[in-house]
Amino acid sequence: ETITHYAEDDVRFLLRKDVEAIVIACGTVSSNSLDALREKFDLPIYGVIESAARLAASMTKTRSVGVIGTQATVKSGAYETHIRAIDPGIHVVSRACPLFVPLVENGIAPDDIVAETVCSRYMEAFDGKNIDALIMGCTHYPLLETVIGNYMGPGVTLVNAGAEGARA
């Protein structure tokens, strides 16, 4: 409710600027509030979930996709819902990575030992899961793409939800 409340305030602000469409470039808002915003406001509103889910579903060969995001994004189940709507046979493994946002916002470099330690702790949830696509479901996470990619290895394609949302 809190996420949606603030998102509605943001939309009202943007409407005063005479926008014709809105892109929700936040995984947490897209996963928790997009439907409510679309119902409440009469203009096109786009999120970042659908396009990232579509890309990951289309590229997985192992039929096993990982998702990392904020606690609210992972709890929403939005990525799983969209991926399974495309292909119910795809196995989705999700992991909340709550410390990634403060690392990025505090300028911790991807090659810093703190980033590497936090990343290895979170990414071990995917060990042995045969993941070949990992959705970075928070628009902060691509700033840690190097450390995430190093941990996951070359056999895992990282999907940048923000970039996919922009392409769609």
C-alpha positions as CSV (number, residue, x, y, z in Angstrom):
1,E,0.0,0.0,0.0
2,T,2.8,2.4,0.8
3,I,4.6,1.7,-2.5
4,T,1.4,2.3,-4.4
5,H,0.6,5.5,-2.4
6,Y,3.9,7.1,-3.3
7,A,3.7,5.9,-6.9
8,E,0.2,7.5,-7.2
9,D,1.7,10.8,-5.9
10,D,4.5,10.5,-8.5
11,V,2.0,9.9,-11.3
12,R,-0.1,12.9,-10.2
13,F,3.0,15.1,-10.3
14,L,3.9,13.9,-13.8
15,L,0.4,14.5,-15.0
16,R,0.8,18.2,-14.0
17,K,3.7,18.2,-16.6
18,D,1.3,17.1,-19.3
19,V,3.0,13.8,-20.0
20,E,1.4,11.4,-22.6
21,A,2.8,8.2,-21.1
22,I,4.7,7.1,-18.1
23,V,7.5,4.5,-17.8
24,I,7.8,3.0,-14.3
25,A,11.6,2.4,-14.3
26,C,11.6,0.8,-10.9
27,G,11.2,-3.0,-10.4
28,T,9.6,-2.6,-7.0
29,V,6.9,-0.2,-8.2
30,S,6.4,-2.2,-11.4
31,S,5.9,-5.4,-9.5
32,N,3.7,-4.1,-6.8
33,S,1.7,-1.1,-8.2
34,L,1.6,-1.2,-12.0
35,D,-1.9,-2.7,-12.2
36,A,-3.3,-0.3,-9.6
37,L,-1.8,2.7,-11.4
38,R,-3.1,1.5,-14.8
39,E,-6.6,1.2,-13.3
40,K,-6.5,4.6,-11.6
41,F,-5.0,6.8,-14.3
42,D,-6.1,7.2,-17.9
43,L,-2.8,7.2,-19.9
44,P,-0.4,4.5,-21.0
45,I,1.8,3.3,-18.1
46,Y,4.6,0.9,-18.7
47,G,6.7,-1.2,-16.3
48,V,9.9,-3.2,-16.5
49,I,8.6,-6.7,-15.5
50,E,6.9,-7.9,-18.6
51,S,9.7,-7.3,-21.1
52,A,12.5,-8.7,-18.8
53,A,10.3,-11.8,-18.2
54,R,9.7,-12.2,-21.9
55,L,13.4,-12.0,-22.7
56,A,14.5,-14.5,-20.0
57,A,11.8,-16.9,-21.0
58,S,12.8,-16.8,-24.6
59,M,16.5,-17.2,-24.0
60,T,16.6,-20.0,-21.4
61,K,17.7,-23.3,-22.7
62,T,17.8,-25.1,-19.4
63,R,14.2,-23.8,-18.6
64,S,15.6,-22.5,-15.3
65,V,15.6,-18.7,-14.7
66,G,16.8,-16.8,-11.7
67,V,15.4,-13.5,-10.4
68,I,17.0,-11.1,-8.0
69,G,15.2,-8.1,-6.7
70,T,14.2,-6.1,-3.6
71,Q,12.3,-7.9,-0.9
72,A,9.0,-6.3,-2.2
73,T,9.7,-7.4,-5.8
74,V,10.5,-11.0,-4.9
75,K,7.6,-11.2,-2.5
76,S,5.2,-10.0,-5.2
77,G,5.9,-13.0,-7.4
78,A,5.4,-10.7,-10.5
79,Y,8.4,-12.2,-12.4
80,E,7.3,-15.8,-11.7
81,T,3.7,-14.9,-12.8
82,H,4.8,-13.4,-16.1
83,I,7.4,-16.1,-16.9
84,R,4.9,-18.9,-16.1
85,A,2.2,-17.2,-18.2
86,I,4.7,-17.4,-21.2
87,D,5.8,-21.0,-20.4
88,P,4.5,-22.8,-17.3
89,G,7.3,-25.3,-17.6
90,I,10.1,-22.8,-16.7
91,H,11.4,-23.2,-13.2
92,V,11.9,-19.8,-11.5
93,V,14.3,-19.3,-8.5
94,S,14.0,-15.9,-6.8
95,R,16.2,-14.3,-4.3
96,A,15.8,-11.0,-2.5
97,C,19.1,-9.0,-2.4
98,P,18.3,-6.1,0.0
99,L,21.8,-5.0,0.5
100,F,22.5,-4.4,-3.2
101,V,20.7,-1.0,-3.2
102,P,22.6,0.5,-0.3
103,L,25.9,-0.8,-1.8
104,V,25.1,1.0,-5.1
105,E,23.7,4.2,-3.4
106,N,26.9,4.4,-1.3
107,G,29.2,4.1,-4.2
108,I,30.6,0.7,-3.3
109,A,32.5,-0.5,-6.4
110,P,31.7,-4.0,-7.9
111,D,35.3,-5.0,-7.3
112,D,35.2,-4.0,-3.6
113,I,35.5,-6.9,-1.2
114,V,32.2,-5.9,0.5
115,A,30.3,-6.1,-2.8
116,E,32.0,-9.4,-3.6
117,T,31.1,-10.9,-0.2
118,V,27.5,-9.7,-0.3
119,C,27.1,-11.0,-3.8
120,S,28.5,-14.4,-3.1
121,R,26.2,-14.7,-0.1
122,Y,23.1,-13.9,-2.2
123,M,24.1,-15.7,-5.4
124,E,24.8,-19.0,-3.7
125,A,21.0,-19.5,-3.7
126,F,21.4,-20.3,-7.4
127,D,24.2,-22.9,-7.0
128,G,23.1,-26.2,-8.5
129,K,19.9,-24.8,-9.9
130,N,21.0,-24.9,-13.6
131,I,20.1,-21.3,-14.2
132,D,21.1,-19.9,-17.6
133,A,19.3,-16.5,-17.3
134,L,19.3,-14.2,-14.3
135,I,16.9,-11.2,-14.3
136,M,18.3,-8.3,-12.4
137,G,14.9,-7.1,-11.2
138,C,16.0,-3.8,-9.6
139,T,17.3,-1.0,-11.7
140,H,20.1,-0.5,-9.2
141,Y,21.5,-3.9,-9.8
142,P,23.1,-3.4,-13.2
143,L,25.7,-1.2,-11.4
144,L,26.8,-4.5,-9.8
145,E,26.6,-6.4,-13.0
146,T,30.4,-7.2,-13.1
147,V,30.4,-8.8,-9.6
148,I,27.1,-10.6,-10.3
149,G,28.3,-11.9,-13.7
150,N,31.7,-13.0,-12.2
151,Y,29.9,-15.1,-9.6
152,M,27.3,-16.6,-11.9
153,G,29.8,-17.3,-14.7
154,P,29.8,-17.1,-18.5
155,G,27.0,-19.7,-18.9
156,V,24.4,-17.3,-17.3
157,T,23.0,-14.4,-19.3
158,L,22.2,-11.4,-17.1
159,V,18.9,-9.6,-18.1
160,N,18.8,-5.9,-17.2
161,A,15.1,-5.2,-16.4
162,G,15.5,-1.5,-16.8
163,A,17.2,-1.7,-20.2
164,E,14.5,-4.2,-21.4
165,G,11.7,-2.0,-20.2
166,A,13.3,0.9,-22.1
167,R,13.5,-1.2,-25.3
168,A,9.8,-2.3,-25.0
